[in-house]
Amino acid sequence: MSFHRVTPDELARVVEDPGCVDDILEAAGERAQADGSPDGDLDKSWAGLDFLLAAADVPVDIEDGVMDYLDDDGTVSVWDATKVAEAARVLRSTPFGELARHHDPARMTELDIYPGIIWVRDGDEALDWLRECYEALVAFLDDAASRGCAVVKTFG
């Protein structure tokens, strides 16, 4: 799962014509690389982070929730700038330690939280990886919010 920072105008174009999403994301990627902004790629951590956020009652659902889907299979979705700013505010005020208290490798494996094999096998290393991914997500959303940007999420 990856988050991509887009301008409100780009978001409007994507919502109006989902077929242009690849072109918009290519331009957004080039812009992000040029300005050195944080990366929104969560790799395979999305389900683990979503599990911890839900367990800690943090009202941000990165997998679904406040996103609006642009396609029938749920692989492209968006957050407008208001939703980005709210998610950034909530996550910025939620230290990872609050999430880490809910890290339960056995339960995560039992629930088949993706990628299921790592939770028990890797234990604290998996938790460290989730911490890194969470911190990267917070930095990404903070950056996007500070620029008044929206987000396009791609999955797959």
C-alpha positions as CSV (number, residue, x, y, z in Angstrom):
1,M,0.0,0.0,0.0
2,S,1.3,3.4,-0.9
3,F,0.1,6.9,-0.3
4,H,0.8,9.6,-2.9
5,R,0.7,13.3,-2.3
6,V,-1.4,15.2,-4.9
7,T,-2.7,18.7,-5.2
8,P,-6.4,19.5,-4.8
9,D,-6.6,20.2,-8.5
10,E,-4.9,16.8,-9.3
11,L,-7.4,15.1,-6.9
12,A,-10.3,16.7,-8.7
13,R,-9.0,15.4,-12.0
14,V,-8.6,11.9,-10.6
15,V,-12.1,11.9,-9.1
16,E,-13.5,13.2,-12.4
17,D,-11.5,10.8,-14.5
18,P,-10.0,7.8,-12.6
19,G,-8.4,6.7,-15.9
20,C,-5.8,9.5,-15.5
21,V,-4.6,8.3,-12.1
22,D,-1.4,6.8,-13.5
23,D,-0.4,10.1,-15.1
24,I,-1.2,12.0,-12.0
25,L,0.8,9.6,-9.8
26,E,3.8,9.7,-12.1
27,A,3.8,13.5,-11.9
28,A,3.3,13.4,-8.2
29,G,6.2,10.9,-7.8
30,E,8.5,13.1,-9.8
31,R,7.6,16.1,-7.8
32,A,8.1,14.3,-4.5
33,Q,11.5,13.0,-5.6
34,A,12.5,16.5,-6.7
35,D,11.5,18.2,-3.5
36,G,12.8,15.4,-1.2
37,S,9.4,15.0,0.6
38,P,8.8,11.9,2.7
39,D,7.8,8.6,1.1
40,G,4.3,7.3,1.6
41,D,5.1,3.7,0.8
42,L,3.9,1.4,3.6
43,D,5.1,-1.8,1.9
44,K,3.4,-4.7,3.7
45,S,3.0,-2.9,7.0
46,W,-0.4,-1.5,6.3
47,A,-2.4,-4.3,8.0
48,G,-0.2,-4.5,11.1
49,L,-0.5,-0.7,11.5
50,D,-4.2,-0.8,10.9
51,F,-4.5,-3.5,13.6
52,L,-2.6,-1.5,16.1
53,L,-4.5,1.7,15.3
54,A,-7.8,-0.1,15.8
55,A,-6.7,-1.8,19.0
56,A,-5.6,1.5,20.4
57,D,-8.9,3.2,19.4
58,V,-7.1,5.7,17.2
59,P,-9.7,7.0,14.7
60,V,-7.6,6.6,11.6
61,D,-8.3,3.6,9.4
62,I,-5.5,3.5,6.8
63,E,-6.9,0.5,5.1
64,D,-10.4,1.8,4.5
65,G,-12.4,4.1,6.7
66,V,-12.5,7.7,5.6
67,M,-11.2,7.0,2.1
68,D,-13.4,7.2,-1.0
69,Y,-12.8,4.4,-3.5
70,L,-12.4,5.4,-7.1
71,D,-12.5,1.8,-8.5
72,D,-14.6,-1.3,-7.9
73,D,-11.8,-3.4,-6.7
74,G,-10.6,-1.0,-4.0
75,T,-7.1,-0.5,-5.3
76,V,-7.3,3.3,-5.7
77,S,-8.8,5.6,-3.1
78,V,-8.4,9.1,-1.9
79,W,-8.3,11.4,1.1
80,D,-9.1,15.1,0.4
81,A,-6.9,17.7,2.0
82,T,-9.3,18.0,5.0
83,K,-9.0,14.3,5.7
84,V,-5.2,14.4,5.3
85,A,-5.0,17.2,7.8
86,E,-7.2,15.4,10.3
87,A,-5.3,12.1,10.0
88,A,-2.0,13.9,10.3
89,R,-3.2,15.7,13.4
90,V,-4.5,12.5,15.0
91,L,-1.4,10.4,14.2
92,R,1.0,13.2,15.2
93,S,-0.6,13.2,18.6
94,T,-0.5,9.4,19.0
95,P,3.0,8.2,20.0
96,F,3.9,4.8,18.6
97,G,4.3,3.6,22.2
98,E,0.5,3.8,22.6
99,L,0.1,1.5,19.6
100,A,3.0,-0.8,20.7
101,R,1.1,-1.7,23.9
102,H,-1.4,-3.5,21.6
103,H,1.2,-5.5,19.7
104,D,0.1,-9.1,20.2
105,P,2.0,-11.4,17.8
106,A,-0.1,-14.5,18.7
107,R,-3.4,-12.6,18.2
108,M,-2.2,-11.0,15.0
109,T,-1.2,-14.4,13.6
110,E,-4.5,-15.9,14.7
111,L,-6.4,-13.1,12.9
112,D,-4.2,-13.6,9.9
113,I,-3.1,-10.0,9.9
114,Y,-1.0,-9.6,6.7
115,P,1.8,-10.6,6.4
116,G,0.9,-13.2,8.9
117,I,4.0,-15.3,9.1
118,I,6.2,-12.5,10.6
119,W,4.4,-11.6,13.8
120,V,5.4,-14.6,15.9
121,R,8.5,-15.4,13.9
122,D,10.0,-12.0,14.1
123,G,8.5,-10.7,17.3
124,D,10.2,-7.5,18.4
125,E,11.9,-7.0,15.0
126,A,8.4,-6.9,13.4
127,L,7.3,-4.3,16.0
128,D,10.4,-2.2,15.2
129,W,9.5,-2.4,11.5
130,L,6.0,-1.3,12.3
131,R,7.5,1.6,14.3
132,E,9.6,2.7,11.3
133,C,6.6,2.5,9.0
134,Y,4.4,4.4,11.4
135,E,6.9,7.2,11.8
136,A,7.3,7.4,8.0
137,L,3.5,7.6,7.6
138,V,3.2,10.4,10.2
139,A,6.0,12.3,8.4
140,F,4.4,11.8,5.0
141,L,1.0,12.9,6.2
142,D,2.4,15.9,8.1
143,D,4.2,17.0,5.0
144,A,1.1,16.5,2.8
145,A,-1.0,18.4,5.3
146,S,1.5,21.3,5.6
147,R,1.2,21.7,1.8
148,G,-2.6,21.6,1.8
149,C,-2.4,18.4,-0.3
150,A,-4.7,15.5,-0.8
151,V,-3.6,11.8,-1.0
152,V,-4.2,9.1,-3.4
153,K,-3.8,5.6,-2.0
154,T,-2.9,2.7,-4.2
155,F,-3.0,-0.9,-3.2
156,G,-1.3,-3.7,-5.1
